[in-house]
Amino acid sequence: MNILEVKNVCKRYPKFTLCDLSFSVEAGSITGFIGRNGAGKTTTLKGIMDLLSFDSGRVEVFGHDFKENELENRQHISFSLSDLTVFPQQRIKNLTAVTKRFYKEWNDETYEKLCKRFDLDGNKRVSELSSGMKVKYNLAIALSHNAKLLILDEPTSGLDPISRDEVLDIFKMLVKSGDRAILFSTHITSDLEKCADSIVYIKDGKLVASEKKDEFLDTFRLVSCKNTDFPALEQIYISKKEEDGDVTALLKKADALKLGGGYKITVPDLEQVMVYYERGKEDEELTI
């Protein structure tokens, strides 16, 4: 069952267009939302939550149009932008006291248990929380009102490796029941290698891929060869890098498997696919 369906949404600005974007988020899954800065990730997430209006398209949550039942839908969604910056001098216990009034299913006992587990001190001010603690506080709020869909913008940005690993473990734990889903944007592709089931990849406001992570990666291959052997790849490569007389190029799997001997073929990781794909052919002749 899909908890979230984004259908053909568009948003036009004078110098940028989010164009005909469609993807879904399945219950019990973690979906990573990737693309370089300016690709349209935050615009998409805000549009899903109706914090900005799409020019066209439709967003469905729990099988129904988001806008038709917005107040009820918000009861079961937790949305967080990249940093908790509201009321920096407010103590988090006071911020929680205000926040919980908006949720019919708020559970104080759950909140207290999570604060203990996450080592959250209610007397601390928002400005005193580390980046990792802000993420954990957002998660504590989300789980205390029984959110079924968590939409998070750059939740692991700025975290040290230990805190990031801890947060990713929490994500995996949260979806185990099968009735929750997480959609989170990130530039840290290694995080997605650890926890994501699916990826949504956009470039310049357009969808590149929306599929299971492993299936997406399996559609590509990195092919390495000498410069003299590269002409055979000229018509089929996506992007390439040259160094010391050697070339490494990103190809579609089907094209790579048709090559003869003399080529080293490997399966790329997510970061490699994204770097090569974003690089494209037009950037290769850059000289300084």
N, C-alpha and C positions, 0 to 999 in steps of 0.2 A: 504494500500500500504506500502511495506517495503522500507524505505529509504536506509537501509544498510543490506547487506546479507554477512555473513562470512561463507564460505563453505569448510569444511574439511581441514582447514589450519593446517600445521605442521611446527615446527621449532625445530631442534635438536642441542643441545649443548653437550659438553663432559659429563656434570653432570646433565643435565636437558633436558626434551623433552616436548614441547607443542604438544599434540597429537590429530589429527583428530577433531579439534574444529569447531563447526558449531553453529551459532545463527543468529537471525535477529533483527532489530530495526524498529519498525513501526512508520510511520508518525503520529504526534500528541501524541507521548508517551515519557515517561521518563523511561529509562532502567538503573537499577543499576547493576554494574559489581563488584562482590564480590569474595573473596577468601583471604586466609591468605598471609602474605609476602612470596614472592618466588613462588606463585602459577602460575604465568605467565600472570598477568593482564597487566603490562606495556609492556611486550613483545608483547602481542596481540594488544594493542592500537598502538604501533609503527609500527607493521606489517601492520595493516589496512591502515596506512598513508604512507606505503612504505618507512619508515625511516629505516627499516631493511627488508630483503627479506625472506619471508616464503620459506621453502624448497618445499612445495607442497600446493595445495589448491587454492582458488580463493576468491577475495573480489569484491563484486558488490556494487556500489553506484548509487542511482537514476536509477536502472535497468540496468546498464552497468558496464562492467569490469573497475575497478578503473584505472588500468595501461593504458588501451587503450585510455582513455581520461583524463589523470591525471591533466593536466594544467587547463582544464575547471572544473573538479570536485573540485579542490582545491579552486576555486572561491566561492564555495557554502558550504565549510566545514570550521569549526573553530576547531583547535586542540590545546590543552594546556596541558603541563605536570604539575606536582604538584606545581611548583613555578615559578614565573616570575623572572628569574635570569639574563637575558641578559642585558647588558649595565647598571649596577646598578647606575652609576653616571649620566646617561642621564635623562634629563627632559622628562616627558611623552608626552608633546606636540611635542617635537622633534622626539621622537620614533614614535608617531602617524603619523607625517608628512612623515616619510620614509615608514611606514607600508602601508598607504593608496594607495601608488603608485602601489601596486601589485594587487589591486582589481578594476575591471571594474565598479562594481556597488556601489562603495563607495559613501556614502551620508554624507556630512559635517553637514547638518542640524540635521540628526538623531544622529550623534556623539555628537554634542553640547547639544542636549536635554538629552541624556543619561548621559553625564558628569554632567549636572546640577542635574538630578534625583539622581545619585549615589554620588553626592558631591565630584567629582573628580577635583582636582586642577592641571591643566596642567603644572604649574610651579614646581610641586614637582618632585623630582628625584625618580627613581624606588626604590632605597634603602630606601626612606623615606615612602613608602607605607606599610600599615599594610597588613597582610595576606588577610583580607577581602577586602581591597581596590584593591589588585592585582587581586582577582577573579572578582570584578566588572569591573576593567579595561579590562580584557580579554573578559568579556561579552559585554562591550561597543564596542570593536573592532569587535567582531563577528556580532553583530546586525547592525553595521554601514555598513558592506559589504553584508548584507542580507543573512547570512549563514543559510542554511536549516538543517544542521547536526552539532551539537556541540559534540565533543568528548573531555572529560575532565578527567584528571587523578588527583584524590584526591582533588577536588575543595574546599571542606569544611574542609580539614585537618588544624588544628591549629586555626580555627575560634572560637570566643567565642559564647555561645549559641544564643545570640541575632543576631549576624551577620550571623550565620548559618541559622537561621530561616528566615532571610530576603533574603538570597541567594536562599533558597529552594522555597520561595514564587515567586521569579523572575523566577525560572525554570518553575514552574507551569503556570505562566502567559505566558511564551514564547511558550509553546506548545498548548495553547488554540486555536489558529487559525487552527490547524490541519495540517499545512504544514511544521512544524519543528519537529525535534526529538532530544533528548539528550541522550547520552550514557556517564555515568560517573562512574568511579571506586571509591570505598570508603571502609573504615573499619568501618565507623560509621553507623551501621545498623539502628539506630533510624532515621537517615535522610531518609532512604529508606521507612521506615514505614510511613513517612509523605508525600512523594511525588512520589515514584516510582510506575509505572504501571506494570512493568515486572522486572525480575531479571535474570541475567546470573551468574551462580555460578560455579567456577572452583576449582579443588583441584589437586595439583601435576601435573598441565599441562593438566588435563583431565576434560571434562565437567561433572558436577554433575546435573545441571538443567538449562534449558532455557525456561521459561514459565511465565505466568501472576503471579504476586507476591501472590495474594490471593489463587490462585489454588495451587501454590507450598506449601504454609503454610498449606493448608487444607489436604495435603497428609500425614501429620505427627501428632502425638499426644504424649504428655508427660504423662507417667503413673507412679504414685507414690504408693508405698506399703511398708509393713514391709519386712525386710530381709527374714523372713520365708515364705513369699508369692512369692518371686522372682523366684524360680525355674520354675514356669509356663511361665516365659518370656525368659528363657535361649536361646531358639532356634529362637527367633523372634526379640530380641532387637537390636538396632543399636549401642547404647552407653549408659552408665549409670554413675550415681554419687551416692555414699553412704555417709550417715551422720547420726550419732547417731542412728543406727539401722534401718534407713529408706533408701529406694532406690528410685531414680527417673530415669526413662529410657526413651529414645526416641525410638518410634516405628512408623512403618507405620500405617496410620489410619485404614486400613482394618484389620490388625492384632489386634490393640487395641480394636476395636469394637467387636471382638469375645470373649473378656475376660469376665469372670463372675464377681460376686461381690467381694468386698474387695479391689478394685483398684480405685484410684482417677485419672480421665482422664481429661486432659485440652488441649486446642489448644496452641501450642508454638508460641512465636513471632520469628521474623527472627534471632535475636541474639541467642536465645536459640537453634534454629535448627543448626545454623552454629557452635556454641560452641560444641554441642554434636556430630555433624557430624565430625568435625575436631578432636575431642578427640578420637573417635574410640574405639575399644575394646583393641587394643594393648597397649594403654597407661594406662590401669586401674590398672595394677599390679605394678606400679612404687612405689618403696620404697626408703626412704632416711635413 
